[in-house]
């Protein structure tokens, strides 16, 4: 796992011992879904944590169950084993209220063989310091139980002190130009498979059951000398179909992931095409200011396609949502790896376009050319003049144009200017915003 030198801590344990509650407590915010239903956490869930100036990755894992024939439990076990193999420290969480469980002993034997440093975290010890129940866990042979109550926060600071004391020497921090990427789309279109293909390792549980991914999972990756962090999100559904509380919270978390993303990769099933819900997702991302790439997955399964198949499909979509003309489409197969590397290149291209800054002299040169080609409409009795312009922000690019009567400029002329700016500087996959302002003297 590429983590830019930042150490990794994995939280493991049998189902429903409070791993996700502890995860949220240690990172100081609600990231992992917490529910009374056992088995809610299915994937490895990454988040950055910091304590006393030490940064580390914290990994929440699904409930570990040995000797089971259930396919989902087997998939979770593979995830847990990989998390343990890649981490620098394991937090083995047990439930003092339930006492020592046979599954705890099984996990303890496995961890001893794994050879990773382990802190035995005796969770749900709500009556500290006078709670003797953690002492029972000496019998599983992993040293002193560290008693905490993740739900109410007792001893969580002491646990963090212990964690950072056992971490390896400090590594680098997340680079300033890190690109955060939200992988979004409807359920079962292959988002997790695409993330696995991009990072080259099966880090996200993939089954043929829709809705397998419920949490947003942070997966770091280095590509072309740049640091990326992928957020593989739960599949968005129409709100009318969100019946379970878990699905509802996953939908909210996906929206939050889109808010903090620099680039959103919308994954679309090639056979199903782009649905109204896909348009809603990509419109939300665009309006939030994120860059967008559309990855049409399962392209290998489309029979009798030719060189114009993709072009025809894009033209139909642009007719429904004109801003899609500015967004790159890439036709991939997460299963075969077809054009998967192109997705990474496009992500960086869009991220760079979103951060691009144009000099004021260049902005005004292009504006003058556009004005020579077409002046703004002139209402009766008024003279609408565009005086000068400058770029006022990035991520996404934002421009301000000083005008004599900004309120009189129609939306159609704004679109003309936006298209002219894009012709000049591309801004591939990035939203572009133009605001009109009145001269300061006139405002006064």
N, C-alpha and C positions, 0 to 999 in steps of 0.2 A: 504493500500500500504506500502510495506517495503522499506524505503529509508534510512536506517541506521541513523535515527535521523535527517536527513537533511530536513528542511521545504520545502513545495511545493507551488508553485504559478501557478494558472491556468489562461490562457488567453481565454476569451469568448467574443462573440459578433455575430451579424448577418453576413451573407456572405459578403465577399469582402470589409470589412472595414479596412483591413491591419493588421489582427492579425498575420499572418505568417511573414510579414515584420517586425513587432514589435518584434516577437520572435527572428528572426535572429539578429536584432539590439541589443537586450538585452544580448544574449549569445555571440555576437561578431564574428559570423561566419554563413555561409549559411548552415543551416540544413534542415529547412522546405522548401518545394517547394513553390515558389511565382509565381503566374500567374494572368493575368487579368481576366481569366475565374473564375467565382464564383464557390465555392464549391470544390476547389482543395483539401483542407485539410479535410480528412474524419475521421481520427483516432486521438486519443490523442497522441501527439508527445512529448516525454520526452527528455530533455537535461539538463546537469548540467551547472549551471551558478555561477559566483562568482563576488562579488563587495565589496570593502573595507574589504576584509578578511572574508566576510560571504558567505558561499556556500548555494545554494538552487537549488531545481529542478524546472525547468520551463516547463509548459505543454501547448502546442498549441492544440487547438481543432477545430473541424469543425464548419462551420457556423450554428448557432442555428436558426431554424425556427419552430414556434409553429403552431398548427392548420393546419397540412398538412397530406395528405393521402399517400404521397410518402414514400416507404419503406426505401429508403436510408436516407431521412431526419429524419425518425423516429429512425433509428439506430444511426444516429449522435446525435440526442437529448439524447438518452440513454447514449452515451459516455460523452457528456457535463455534464449531470446531475451527473454522477459518478465522473467526474473530480472535479466538484464543491464540492461534498460531501466529497471528500478525501483531499482537499487542505486546506492550512492555510490562503491563501489570493487570492482574485479574481481581475484580471485586466479586467474590462469591457470596451471593445474598441468600440468607436463610430466614425463616419465619419463626421467631421465638414463641409466638402465640400458638402455633401448630406443633411446636416441638420438633425433635429430630425425626425426619421422614426417611424411609428407605431410599427415595430418590436422591436425597442430600448425600447419603453415603456413596451412591453410585457416581455422582458428580465429583465428590471429593477424590475418589479413586482415579477418575479420569484426569483431574487437574494435577494430581501428584505425578502421573505419567507424562503430562504435557510439559512439566518443568518450568512453568512460568511463575514469577513471584505472585503470591496470592494474599489478599486481605480477606479474612472471613468476616463478613458483615452480618451481624445478628440484628435483623430489622424488626420493626414493630415493638421495640422495647420502650413502651410509652411511659413507664414508671421509673425511669432512671433518676438518681443513681441506685435506688434500692430495689432493683429488679434482678432476682437471682436466675431467671430463666435462661439467659445467654450461656451460663456455665455448662448447661447440658451439652453444648455443641463441642466441648473439648473432645468428646468421644470420637468425632469423625477425623481427628488427627491432622488438622491444618493450623495448629497453633492457637493463640489467644483470640477468642471471638471479640470483635469490635462492635459494641452495642450501640445502636442508633434507633431513632424513630424518624424515618424519612417523611412521614405524613405531617408531623408537627415540627420537624427540624431539630430535634434534640441530638446533640453531638455531631451534627453534620459538619460544622466548622472544624472540629477535632479530626474528623475523618479526612477532610480535605488536607489538613496539615500532614497527616500520615501519608496520604497519597503522594503529595509533592515531594515528601522526604524520600520516597522510594523510587521516584522517576529517574531515568538516566539523565545525564548532563543535558542542559538546555540546548535545544536546537534553534533553528531559525524561526522567524515569525512569518505569518502569511504575507506574501508580497503585496505591495500597495496596488499593483495592477491586476490582482486576482479577479477573474471573471466568474461571477455566480450565474449558474445556468439552471433554470427550472424546466424540467421535462414534463410537459402537460399534455392532456388529451383525454378522450373518453375512455372508459374501462375496456381492457382487453384488446387494445390496439397495438400492443408490443412495446410499451414504454420501458418496462424493466428489461426486456430482452435487448432493446437498443442501448440502454445504459451499460449493461453487461458487455455488449459488443464494443462499446466505446472505450471502456476502461480495461477490457481484456481479461476480466475475471468475473466469476459469477457471484456478485456481491448482493444481488437482490433476488429474492425468491421468485421463481417463475414457474407457474403451473397453468393448466388450461382453464382454471376456475376464475371467472371474472371477479375483479375486486380484490385480488390477492394482496396488492400493496395498499396498505391503509395509512401508513405514516409517510411524511416527507423525509427522505433519507439523504443526508449529505455525503457525497463521495468525492474526495479530492483526486485530482489527476494533473500531471504535467504533460504539456504538449507544445512542441515547437518553441521551447524555452519560456512558455507562459504557464501560469498556475490557474487551473480551473477547479471549481467546486460544483459538482452536479447535484441537483435536488430532484430525485425521482419521486414524483408526487402521486398520491392516490388519484384514481380516475375520477374526473368530474362527471357528475350526472345532473340532469335537470332536477331542480329543487322539488318538483312534484313527485319525483321518484325516490327522494331521499327519505326513507322511512325509518331506518335504524339510526339511533343516536350516533353510533360509530361512523356511519356514512356521512351524517351531517357534519360532525367535527372534522372528518377528513376533507370535506368540501371546503370548509373554512380554512383549513391548514393549507390547502392548495392555493387558495386566494392569497394567503400570507406569503407563501413561497414565491408567487408571482410578483408580489410587492417588493421583495428583497432581491429579485433576480435582475441581473444586467441584460441577460438574453433568455428568452423563452423559446424552447424547441417544441412546437406543436407536432405531435405524432398523430398521423392520420392513417387509417387502414385503407390500402390502395383499392381493395375490392368494394368497400363500403362507400368510399368517397368522403367528401367533407360535408358533414351534417350541419344543421342550424346550430347545434350545441358547439361544434368546432368553431364556427364563425363567432359565436359568443365568447369563447375562450380567447381566441386570437384578438378579438376587438378589445376585450378587457385588458389583455397584456399590452396592446398598443396604446390604449388610453392611459395606462399607468406609467407609460414612458419607457417600457422595456423594448429592447431590440427583439426581433422575431425571425426565426427560421422555421419553415414548414418541412417536416420530414415525412414523406409518403412511404410508409413501411409496407412490407410484404409485396414489394414490386415484382419479385421473382414469381409470384403466384398468378400474375395477370397474363392470361393467354392471348395470343395473336395481337400483341401490341406492336406498334411501329414507332418511327422517330417522331411522329406528329401526335401520338396519343397524349403525351404529357402536355404539349402546347395547347391542344384543344381543351383539355381539362382546366388548365390555368386560365384560359380566356373566359370560360364559363364562370369560373369563380370570381375573376376580376369584374365581370359584369354585375355580380351580386354585391361585391365589396371592393370598390375601386382602389382602396389603399393596399390591397394585396399585390398590386402591380409593383410596389416598392419592396416586396418581401421575397427573399430567395427560396425557391423550392428545390428539394433534393430528393431523388427517388432511390430508396435504399431497401436492403433486406437485412434485418438484424440477424436472421437465421444463417444466411450465406456470407454475410460480411460485405455485400455489394455496396460500394460507395459510402461505407460507414466513415472512413477517414475523411471524406469530403465534408461530413457534418461538422467535424472538429475545425476544419479550415474555415467553414462558413461562420461558425460561432465566433472565432477570433476576428474575422472580417467585419461582422456586424458589431461586435464589441468595440472595435477600433473606430468604426463609423459613428457610433453613438458618442464617442469621446472626442471626435474631430473638432478642431477649432480653426476658423477661417479668419484671416486678418481683416480689419475694418476696411482697409483700402480695397481688398479683393471683393468684399461683400458689396461695397458701393459701386465697383466697376460692373459687377453682374447686375445689380439693381438698375443702373443706368441703361445697360443693354436691354433689359426687359421693358423699361419705360419707353425707350425708343421704338420698340416693337409694338407695344400696346399700352396706352395711358389708361389710368383708372377711369371708370364712368364718372361723368360730371353732372351732378344734379342741377336742376334749374336754379339759377341765382347763386350758385356756390362754385368755388374753384378748389377742387381736390388735388393737392400736390403732395407727392412723396419726396421728402427733402433729403434724408440720409438714413443709413441703417448701420447696425453693428450686431455682432453676436454677443448675447448676454449670458449664455450658459451652455453647458454640455450635459450629456447623460439624462435626457436626450438633447440634441442641439436646439437652442432657442435663439430667435432673432427678434430684435425690436426695430421697427421702422417709424421714424418720426414723420407725421403727416399733418397737413393743415386741418383736415376734417376727418379724423380717423373713424368717427361713427358713420360716415357716409360710404365707406368702402364695403362693397358687397362680398359675400362669401365666395362667389364665383371668381372674383379678382384675387382674393387671398389664395385660392387653389391654383390660379395661374402663377402667382409668385412662388408658391411652394414647389410646383412642378419645375419652374425655371431654376430655382436653387438646386433642386435635385439633379437637373440636367447638368449643372455646372460642377457639382461636388458629389453626386451619387448618394451618399449617406445610406448605403445598402442596408436594408432591413431595420433601419432606425427611424422612429418617429421624428418629425420635424415640426416645430411650432413657430409661428410668426405672430407677434403682437404689434398693434399700432398704437403710437403714443402721440399726444399733442405736444407742440413746442412748449417748453417750460414757461416762457414769457406769456404765451397765450393761455396756458393753464392758470397762471396768476390773474 
